[in-house]
Amino acid sequence: MASGSDRNPIIIGGLPSQVPDFDPEETEEWLASLDAAVDERGRERARYLMLRLIERAREKRVAVPEMRSTDYVNTIATKDEPFFPGNEEIERKVLNATRWNAAVMVSRAQRPGIGVGGHIATFASSASLYDVGFNHFFRGKDDGKGGDQIFFQGHASPGIYARAYLLDRLSEQQLDAFRQEKSKAPYGLSSYPHPRLMPDFWEFPTVSMGLGPLGAIYQARMNRYMEARGIADTSDSHVWAYLGDGEMDEPESLGQLSIAARENLDNLTFVVNCNLQRLDGPVRGNGKVIQELESQFRGAGWNVIKLVWDRSWDPLLAQDRDGILVNKLNTTPDGQFQTYATETGGYIRDHFFGGDHRLRAMVENMTDQQIQHLGRGGHDHKKVYAAYAAAKAHKGQPTVILAQTVKGWTLGPNFEGRNATHQMKKLTVEDLKRFRDRLHIPITDAQLEAGAPPYYHPGRNSEEIQYMHDRRKGLGGYVPTRVVRAKPLALPEDKTYAAAKKGSGQQSIATTMAFVRILKDLMRDKEIGKRFVLIAPDEYRTFGMDAFFPSAKIYNPLGQQYEAVDRDLLLAYKESPTGQMLHDGISEAGCTASLIAAGSAYATHGEPLIPVYVFYSMFGFQRTGDQFWQMADQLSRGFVLGATAGRTTLTGEGLQHADGHSHLLASTNPGCVAYDPAFGYEIAHIVQDGLRRMYGETADGKPGEDVFYYLTVYNEPIQHPAEPADVDVEGILKGIHRYAQGTAGTIPAQIMASGVAVPWALEAQRILAEEWNVRADVWSATSWNELRRDAVEVEEHNLLHPEEEQRVPYVTRKLSHAEGPFVAVSDWMRAVPDQISRWVPGRYTSLGADGFGFADTRGAARRYFHIDAQSIVLAVLTELARDGKVDRSVLKQAVDRYQLLDVTAADPGAAGGDA
């Protein structure tokens, strides 16, 4: 017989488990001794004594585990559960109605002729987890603050809609328009939490698995950041993230746990719905996912609350004096527990309790039905309430609640615990009858047999519905709700941008530094300066932003508890609890999550923040593109800087650092306004317009547009010209303006360039005039993407309005009086400028850096890709030859004269220039 000392530890995270104490008097003596040591000698002495005891225990070969994984029982003992303040009978009725309507909504969406589907089983398993939150914990926004931020699990959305229906927040017409957003407009409901599609309802998009937990961590951190900086009172806001145990396999789900523990984010609670199933199979069939997650979270420094069993297990655990039951729970794999969820009580009696006479004795007075209904903790309102209350009360650590449930719970034997449950979208009439009976829903067989199953509403004046309304009023309003209370910001005057518009004079600076200078002036502004949130993945110095360290400082809730090694330098590293800069280490995913949280603060907390996220351009859209979609969905705003941009500009770094395609990736995101500026004055106008569009007042009186700006900036120093007197601001913002008109030569041509390629185009313009009698105009294409977006919108309008005067794309109008041919060039692959080819009014060709990048001098790289000035000359001459304006013999002359087949013949170009 196993003794208590041979078993696993019974103290879990500072809270006693449900395992019984075999000698309470002896235990009390040990605890009293520890208490006396703390009281009389202090915590440090008590810590020393504990460490010596552990050391001695190991000397005596007493197993002392690392406390990473504990018994497969509830963390909170029954005797420690708080009083449940709700009316459980009413809450069960409410939840049953919600369960019914959620399943019926999905089933009706799968009716013939529609067939848009939906998911039933996820909410069925997590319904109690949500219901307790709605009734007792989730704070609303009626007090004018941000309330709680709740990251609902994407596949559970039908249940959230169903509850909103009971509260008259959604109509039956809207439930019947689930997943029919256009065909049933304006009543359509989005498939999952999508703020862009339902901007008054959802707050956080979560169905791209793994991004919910990541976003929740950085939302909790952003709440603390805003409070520390005096921007918003977020002290009452709590972040809840509802996740699946299968979802925790996503690297993003667990990748940033440490920051939550490191910054003591006790305003954050993860609720992991451990129904032991992925989308179509067991999560850890041969293992135990709850134990595994407990180890990972505990190891990362989180407070872990395990909610494994419902109250029906309490009497069994109370009589488990030998630990045989706990040992059986510990050693039974998840795949077997999934099977038990689908089997009879007799099967469970034989296979779970039948292997030991002591286990058989525990259930000998229980019927098979009672054994079958030994339930999972995530379905027990009182147990869930106890876990939530403990999470909210815990200080100094984030908390994860690992709640065991059954996928498809209450849906009947064809659904519960089945591997195919996730893909099952429609209930048969027999399924519906069983489901109705189990939930005690007053709907007749005739109603179910007549066609589509009906929704159920107890009535607006019923006790259940009034209870729901009272609970939400007591908690500050209905959730989920997205409210935009922010007012338009008073934006800086034109003079703020004056320095950038003057150019750099004789000094050569990169466009990255030109942007940083503009940012520095903006951060001095008394109205909006404090609202800027600087974000970088451990690369501020590379981007020339260390100048902000002394004044803005780096945010650290603990301050700087050490002397910086560079403290004697003017630009020394400075950390502060009120710091403005987020320095998140080498984590683009973490930085983008900060960007999203800051960029949506105008809605979450009613206080606009202006995030400025600067990163290596190659590691932006490519590495975290899914999060930029999340950002657009969440209606976040801000500036994204792809620094060290281009395929040939970042010398020496090589293939994985050479970005020649992020503008193509940006073009796929409808919420992204992307620019590739060449000079400081262009950047000034783009930033000024971005602030106006995102943070000023729109034409219809709204506080800003739901877009974000992406600017690619380079690390190659050039001389920036002053803004011309006749500056074409409209052209800069719409995507193209003529920068330098050709003044020499007689044969016309047009060169269109963006970003760092504009100086090459200017050099090509000079060579063409001096050596080939070609008069070329140089156009700065500040945004290939915006030009294409405008043209597509024009064509769409013309397609649907043939009776109206046909509109003309901006790029076509802009170039209508320019005599071709047109040659486009950039430090991007040709597909970037080729986006506008069909709308250019004349012969068009492009040059680009197609292929993998590599480490070499800028000159050699550009000669290799044939995008340098001499290659542009050849391209122009080639197009002129096709038009018969020059003889084809000059092409071979140009190839030989400029040695275009020899990369070593190219001028190496400017070196250095990190910023």
N, C-alpha and C positions, 0 to 999 in steps of 0.2 A: 504494500500500500504506500502510495506516494505521500510524503510528509510535506507540510507547508514550506519548509526550508528548501526543499528540492525543486520547488516550482518557480515560475517566472515572477519577477517583482510585482507587487500589488500597488505600489505608489506610482501614479501615472501623471507626469507633468505637474506635480504639486497637489493633485487631487486623488483621494483614495478611490479605488475601483470597487466594483460590486463583489469582489471575492471576499468571503467571510474571514474574520479575524479569529483564529483558533485559541488564542490566549490574550484577551484584551487587557488583562492586568499587567502582564509583562510588556506588552506593546506600550501601554501608558507610561510605564516606568522609563522606557527608552526615550519616548517623546518628551517626558518631563525633564530628563537629563539634558537633552538637546536644548529645550526651552531655557533651562537654567544657565547653560553655557552662553547662549545668546544674550540673555538678560544681564548676566553678571560680568561677562568678559568681552561681549561684543561679537559682531558677525564675523570679523576676521579670525578671531580665536576659534569660533564654532566651525568656520570653514576649514581651518587647519586640523581640528579634531576629526572632522568628517573625512578629510583626505587621508589621515593616518589610519582611520578605521578601514577605509577601502584598501589601503596598502596592506594592512594586516589580514584582511579578508582574502586577498589574493595570495598572501604568503601561506594561509591555511587552506588554499585551494577551494575557497568558497566562491562559487560562480557569481561574479558581479558584472552584469552586462552593461553596455554603454547607454542603456535606456533609450535606444533608438526605436525599438519595437516592443510593444507591451501586449498583454493578454487580449484575446479577441472578445472583449466585453466592453460595455459602456464605460467611458471615462468617469462620468458622474454617477456616483452611487445613488441608489434609490432614496436613501435617507437624506441625501444632500440636495435632492431636487426641490426647487422653490415652489411656492404655492402657484397654481395655474389660475390666472385671474379671469380667464374667459369662460364662456358658457360652452362647454364642449359639445353638448347635444345640438345646439344651434349651429355651431361651427361645422359639425359633421353634415348637417342638412345643407348648409351653404356649399360645402365642398362637394357634396354629392351632385348638386345641381350644376356646379361648375364642371365637374368631371363629365356629366352627361352632355352638356352643351358643347364642350370641347370636342368630344368624340363625334357627336352628331354633325358638327360643323365640318369636320374633315370628311366624314362619310358622305355628306351632301355635296361636298366639292368634288367627289369622285363619281358623281352621278353620270349616266350616259350623256354624251354630247359636251360634257365639260372636262372631266377627267384630269383636273389640275393637281389632285392629290393633297398631300399634307402628312403630318406625322402625329400619331396618337400616343404611342407608348412612352415617349420621354416624359410628357406631362403627367401621364397616369402614374408613373413611378415617383415623380417629385411634387405632386400636388400638395401634400401636407407640408412639405418644406416651404412652399410658397405661401400657403394659406396662413400659417402661423406668422410669417413675416408680415403679410398684409394686415392681419388682425391686431398685431401687437408690437411691431418693431419698425416697419418702414415709415420714415418721416416724409411728409409732403412739403409743398412749397408755399402753403397759404400764409406763412408768416413773413413772406418776402425774401426769405433766404433760399439756399439751394436745396434744403432737405437732404435726404439720403440719395446716394447714387447707386442704382441697382442695375447690375449687368445680368439680365435675364438670359438663361440658356436658350439659344436660338430655336432649337427644335421644340421647345415648350411653349412657343408663342400661341398656339390655339387655346391653351388654358388661360393665358393672360387676357386674350380677347373674350373668352367665355365669361370670365369674372367681370370684365368691364361691361358686358351685356347685362348682367344681373343688376349692375349699378346704374343702368341707363346711360352709360357713357358711349355705348355702341348700340345700334339698332339691329333687329333681326335681318333687315335688308342688307346691312353691312356684313353680318356673319355669312349671309348667303353669297356675298361678293368676295369671300376669302380667295386670295390668289387670282383675282380677276380685276386687276387694278385699272386697266384701260377699258375693257369691255363693259364693266359695271361702274365706271366712273360717274359721279364722284364718291361712290360708296365703297370702292375696292379696298381690301385690306391686304397689306404686304405679307408675303410668306413668312418672313422672319422679322426681327427688330431692325427696321431700316428708318432712321430719322429723316433721311432725305425724302422718302416716300410718304412718311406720316409724321411731319415735323411738329405736330402738336401732341403727339402721343409718345413715340419712342425717343429715348435719349442716347442709347449706346448700341451700335451695331455689334453683334457678337457671334453671328453664325459661322464666320470664318474661324474655324476652331483654333484655339490657342491664343487668339488675339484678345479674347475677353479677359482671361486672367492677367495677361500682360497689361492691357489697358487699365484694369482695375487697380493694379499696384501703383501705376503712375498717376492715376486719378487721385488715389489716397495721398500720394506724395504731393501732388499739385495742391490739394486742399491745405496741407500743412504749409506749403510754400506761400500760398496766398495769404494765409493768416499771419505767418511770420513777417511778411513784408507789409502788413497793414492794408492790404487791398480788399479783403473780404473776411467777415467773421464766419469761419467754417467749423467752429468748435463743436457744433451739434451735428455736423454731417458725418454719416458713416457710410462706407462703401461696402456693398454686398456683391459678391460675384458668385453666380450659380453655374456650376461646371459639371461635366460628366467625367466619370472615372476613365473612360476610353479617351476622352479629350486630353487627359493629362499626359498622354504619350507624345503630344505635340511638343517640340523643343521649347516653343515660346511659353507654354503653360508653366513650366518649372524653371525656365532659364533665368528669371530675375527675382526669385524668392529672397535672395540674400539682401537685396536693397531694402525690402520691406522690413526685414528683421533688423538690419543695420541702422535704419532710421526710426526704429521703434514705432512702426505704423499701427498702433492699436486702434486706429479708426478704420481698420480693414478686416473683413471676414470673408473667407472663401467657404462656400458650401459645396462640397463635392458629392454629387448624387451617385453613390456607388451601387448601381444596379447590377454590377458584375458583367455587363455586356457592352461590347462595342456596337457598331451599327448592325452587324449581322454575325455575331459570335461572342464567345466569352472574352473578357479582358485578360484575365490571368487564369485560364482554365486549370492549370496545374499549380498555380500559386495563390497568393492572397493579396489582392491589389490594395486593400485597406492597410494591411501591414506594411506593404512596400511604400505607400504614400506617407504613412506615419513616419517611417524612417527618413524619408527625403525631407519632409517638412520640419520634423524635429531637428534633423541635422542642420537645416538651414536657419534654425533659430526661431521657428514659429511655435506658438502655443497650439497643441493638437487636442481636439476633442473628438473622441470616437463615439458615434451614435449607432450602435450595431443592432441592438435587440429591443423589442417593444416590451411593455409591462408584463406580458404573459410569461416572459422568461424569469421574472423576478423571483417567484417562489422556487423555481428550479435552482437558480444560482444561490439562493439563500441556504439551500440544504446541501450544497456541494462542498462538504467538509473535506473531502479527500482531493479535491481539485480535478476529479476525473472528467467532469462535464467541461470545465474550462480547457482541459487538455484536448478533449475531443473537438471543441470549437477551434482551438489553435491549429489543429492538425488536419482539419477537413478543408480540402481545396475549394476554390471558388466554383469550379465547374460542377462539383458535387452539390454545393449549395444552390446553384442554378437548377439542377435537377430536382432537388427537394422542393423548390418553388412550384414545380409542375406536377408533383406526385401526390398520392393519397397519404392520409395519416398512417395507415397500416404500413406503407412502404417506408415512411420515415421511422416508425417504431422499430421496424426490423433492421434497417440499414444504418440509422444514426444511433439509436439507443440500444440496439440489440447486441452489440459486441461485448458488453460488459454487464455483469449482473447488477452492479451498482447503478448504472445508467437505466437499465430496465426497471429497477425498483423506483426510480424517480417518477416514471410516467405510468406506473401500473394502475393508478387510480384515474388516469386521464383517458377519455374516449379518443378514438381515431380522429374524430372531427376536431377535438381540442388540440391534438398534436398537429394536425394539418394547419391550424390557425395560429401556431406559434410564429409570431410575426417579426418583421424587420423594423428597426428603430425609426427609420425615416418616415414611417407611416403613423407614428404615435404622436399626437399633438402635444401631450404633456412632456414627453421626452424631448421633442424638438424645441419646445419652449425653454426647457431647462438648458439645453445646449446653447440656444441663442442668448439667453440671459447671461450665461457664464461668459460667452464671447464678448458681449458688450461690457461686462464688468471687468474683464481682464485688462491690465495695464502693462504697458512696456513692450508688448509684442503683438504682431498680427496673429489672428487665429484662423485655423482651418477646422471645419467640422466635416468629418468623414462619416456620411450618413448612408447606412445600408438600406436599399430598397429592392423592390422587384419590378423589373421593366414590364410595363403593361398591366400594372396592379389594378385589380377590380374589373378588367376588361373581359375576363372569362378564360376558360382553359385553352382556347385557340390562340390566345395572345400572351398570357402571363408567362414570362420567362422564356419564351420561344426565341430561337436564334433569328427567325425571320420577322420578328415583331416590328422592327424599325421600318420595314418596307410594307407592312400591312396597313392599308389606308381605308378599308371599307369593312363594316360589320354586316354580317348577314342578319336576316330577321331573327333567327334563333339566337345569334350573339346578342342582339339588341334586347331581346326578352330577358336573357340571363342577366345582362348588364343592368337593365331596368329593375329587376327584382333585387339584385344585390344592393342597389343604391336607393331602393324604395321610392322610385320616381312614379308619380300618379299619371301614367300614360297607359292606355289600354292596348290589348293585342290588336284590336281593329285598327287603331291609329298606326301601329307599326306595320301592319300588313297592307295598308292602303297606298303606300308609296314611300316617299322620302320621310325618314323619321322626324318628328317635330321637336322643336326646342322646348325647354321647360323653364318657366319663370314662376316663382311662387306668388307673385303679385307685389306691386310697388308698396303696398301697405302691410305686407306680411311681416311677421316678427323677424324672420330671417333677414329680409332685405333691410329693414330698419336697423337691425343689429350691425350689418355691414356698413351702412352709412355712418352710424354712430362711431364705430371703431375708426373709420377713416377721418372723420371730423376731429376725433380726439388726437389723432396722429398728424394733423396738419394738412389734410387734403389727399386727393386721389393720386395714385401712382399706377403705372408710369404716366408722367405728364412732362412734356417739354415746354418750358415757358421762356420767352425772350423778353427780359425786362431791361436790358442794356439800352442806353441812349447813345446816339451818335457822339463821337468824340470831337472836341475842338481841335482841329488839325493845325499843324505848324504853317506859318506863312511862307511865301515863296523865298524870302531871304534866308531861310534855313538851308536851302539847297544852293545858295549862291557860290559857295566855295567850290563845289563839284562842277558847277557850270563854267567856272573860270578856267578850267583845265589844270594841267600839272606843270605848265611852263616848261623849263628846261629839264625838270626832273622826270625820270621814267618810273612809272609805278604800274603794277598789275591792276586789272579790273577788280580783283579781290580787295586790294587796298583802297581803291576808289569807293567801293561799297562801304568798307569799314569806316572811312572818313565821313561819309554821309550818315551812317548809323551813329557815330559819335556825336554829331551835331543834333541828331534827332533825340538822343537820350538826354541831352541837356534841356530839352523843351520842358517847361514847367507843367504843361497840361498832360502830355502823353509819355514823357521820358520814363517815368517809373513803371509804365505798363509793358515795356519791352522785356521779353524773356529770352535771354541768349542761351542757346543750346548747341553743344558740340560734342562729338564722340572723342574726347581726349585729344583734341587737335587745335586748341585755341592758338597756340604759338605758331603752328604751321600756317594758319590763316591770318597772322598778323593781329590777332585779337588780344594778345597779352596786355595791350595798352589799357584794357578795361579792368584788369585785375585790381589795381590800387583803388579805383573809385567804385565800380559796380560790385566787385568781390564775387567769390564763388559761394553758392549756397551750400551750407552744411548746418543742419539743425543743432549739431554739437559745437559749432564754432571751430576755431583752430587751436588745438590743444598741444601744439608743438611749435618750435621755432623753425621757420622755413629755411631751407638750405640757401635760398637766394634772397634772404631777407634784406641784404645790403643793397640789392639792385633797385633801381627806380621802378621797374615793372615786376616786383616780387609777387610771388604766389600768395594770395590772400583769401582765406575762408572766413565766412561769417554766417550766423544764424539768419541774418536778413539779406544775404547775398542775392544778387540779381541773376547771376550766371549759373546755369546747370552744366556741370562737368561730369558726365555720366560714365566715363570710362569707355572702353572699346566695345560699345554696344549701339550700333545703329538702330536696332529694334527698340532698345530702351529710350533712345533719344527721340525716335519718331513717336513713341507712346507719350513722352512728355510734350512733344509738339501738338499732338491731338488733344491732350487734356488742356493745355494752355489755350489752344486755338478755339476751343469750344466753351471756354469759361464765360463768355458773354451770355451764353444760354444757361449753363449749369449753375452759375452763381450770380448772373446779372452784372458781372464786372468784366469788361473786355480786357484781354491780354493780347499783346502783339508778339507772338513767338518769332524768333529768327533762328532757324536751324541751319547750321553750316557744316558741310561734310565733304569728304572726297566724293567728287561727282560720280565716280564709278560705283560707289557703295551706297548710292541713294535709291533711285527707283529700281535698280536691279536687285538689290538685296532686300529691300523692304517695300517692294511695290504693292503687296497685299495690304500693308498698313496705310499706304497712300489712298487706296480705295476706301479703306475704313475711315480715313480722314475726310474724304469727300462725302461719304455716307453720313458721317456725324456732323456735317456742315461746319467743320472747323475752318478757321481762317489763319493766315499768317504768311511768313516769307520762308521759303526753302531755298538755300543757296548751294548749288552744285559747284563747289570750289575745285581748284586744280582740274578744270574741265578740259575736254578735248582729247583726241587720240594721240597727238604728237607734242602736246605742250608741257606735260609733266615729264621732264627729261629723266632718264635713268631708272624709272620705277618699273617699267615693263608691262607685260601683257595684262595682268589682273588689275592694274591701276589705270589703264588707258581707256577712257570713256569716249566712245564715238557714237553712242546710240541712246543716251538717256532722254534725248528730246523725242525720240520715237516712242519710248515708254511713256513719257509724260503726255504725249498726244493722245494716248488711249484713255486718259482720265478726264472725263468731262468737267470735273471741278477744278482742274489745274490750268492756270494761265501762265504759259511758259515763254521766256524771253532769253535771247542770246545776245546781249548788248556788247558793243565794242568799246565805248568811251564813257567816261564819268558822267557827262551831261545827259547821255541817254539813260544811264542808271538812275540819275536823279529824277528824271521825269517819270520813269517806270515806277520807282518807289513811291513818289508823290501820288501817282494815279492809283497805285495799289492801296495805299492808306485811305484814299478817298473812296474807292470802291468797297473796301472791306470794312471800314470803320466810320465813314461819313454817312450822310443820309442819302438814301436812294431817291429816285424820282417819285416812287410811290410812298415815300415817307418811312420806309423801313430802315433800321440801323445797320446798313451794310449789306453787301451781296455775299452769298454763300460760296465763295471761291477761295483758292489759295494761289499764291504766286511762286513760280519756280524760275530762278535766275541762274544761268550758268556763268561763272566768272573764272578768270584764268590767273595763272601765277607767272605769266611772262611780262616783264616790265616794258612798257611803251610810253611814249609821250602822248598825253591826252590833250587834244585841242580844246580851245574855249568854245563854248556854245556859239554858233553863228547867229548873227543878228536876225536872220530870217528863218530861224529854226523851225522845222516842220514837226511840231509836237504831235499833231494827229498822226502823221506817218510813223513816228517813233512808237506810238502806242498801238497802232493798228498792225504794225509789223514791217513796214518798209519806208525808207525815205532816201532821197538822193543826197548823198554826202558830198561828192566831188564831181562837178561837171567837167567833162573833158574840154580842154582849151587849145590843144594842138593836135595836128593830124587832120586828115580829110575823110577817112573812112570810118563811119560810125559803128559803135558796138556798145554793149552794156555788160557790166560786171556786177553781179549781186553777191555780196559776202556777208557773213555774220561773225560776230565775236572776234576772236583773235585773227581771223582770216582777213579782216578789213585792211590792215596794214599790208598784207601780201597783195591784195587787190590794188591798193594805191601804188605799190611798186610796179605791178604789172601795167597799170595805166601809164606810168612814166616811160617804161620800156617800149610799150606799143607806140606811144607818140614819137619818141626819139628815134626808134630804130625801124618802125614798120608803117609809119604814116597813118596810124589808127587813132581815132579820137574816141576814147572809151569813157563813158560815165561810170562812176562807182556808186552803187547803192548799198546802204547798210540795211540788211534784212534782220531787224531786231527780233522778229518772231515768224519763222516759217509756219509754226503751228497755228498761230492766230490768223495768219493769212488763209490757211486752208480751212480753218473753222468758219471764217466769214464766207468763203466761197461755197462751202457745203450748205450753209444756211440759206444763201441766196438761191442755189439750185433747188433746194427743197421748196422754197417759197414759189419759185417760178413753175415748178412741176405741178403744184396744187392750185395755182392761180393763173392759168393760161390766158384768161380774159383781161388780166391787168397788164400794164406796161412792165416788161421784163426787166428785173434788176440786174445790175452788173457787179461782179465781185470787186472788192477794193483793189486787189492786186492788178486786175485787168485795167481798171480805170487809172490807176496810178502809173502804169507803164504804157498807156495807150498812145502817148505821143513820143515814146522812146523808140528809136530805130534800132532794130536788132542787128545781129543775133544777140541772144542772152546767154551768158555763162554764169552759173552759180557755183560758189565754192565755200567750203567751211571746213572746220576741223572735225566734222562728223561724217558718218557714212553717207553715201549719196542719197539714200532713201529719205534723209531729213529734208534737203532742199527739193527733192523730187516730189514732195507732197503737193507743190503748187504748179507742177509742170503744165497741166492741162489748161490752166487759166492764164498763163503768160502769153501775151499776144505776139507771138513770133517764134522763130527757131530757138529752141531751148536745150541746153545740155548742162550737166553738172559734173563737178569734180568732188571727190570725197575720200575719206580714209576708211575704205572698206577692208575688212580683214582684222586679224589680231594685231594689237599694238606690240611694241617691243622697246627695249632700252637702247637709246642712242642719242646723238645730238638732235636738237630740233630740226636743224637744216637737213640732216641726213634722213630723218624720218619723213619730213615733208617731201623731199625729193623722191623717196621710195614710193610714197602714195601718190606722187605727182599732183600735189596741191599747192606747191610753193609758187612764187611770183612767176618764175620762168615757165612753169607748167601751165599757169593761167594764160600766159602769152600764147603758148602753143595751142591751147584750147580755143582761144578767140580766133587765132589765125585759121584753125581747122574749120570752124563754123563759117568764117568769111569765105574760105575756099569753096565750101559747099554751095554758097550763094553766088559763087563766081566773082567775088569782089577782090580776091587776091589769087595769084597763081598757086597751084598746089605745090610747085617746086619750093616755095618758101618754107613749107612744113619741114622738109628734111633739113633745110638750112638751119631752122630754129632748133631742131633736135641736136644737130651737131654743134651749133654755136654755144648752146647752154649745157651741153653734155648731159642731157636729160636721162640717159641710160646709165649714168655713173653717180651713185649716191655720194661717193667721196668727193665729187667735184662741187657739191653744194656748199655754200657758206654755212658753217656750223650754226650760226645764229646766236642770239643772246643766251647766256648761261645763267644759272641760278634763278633767283626770284621766287622764293617759297610762297610769298604772299603777293 
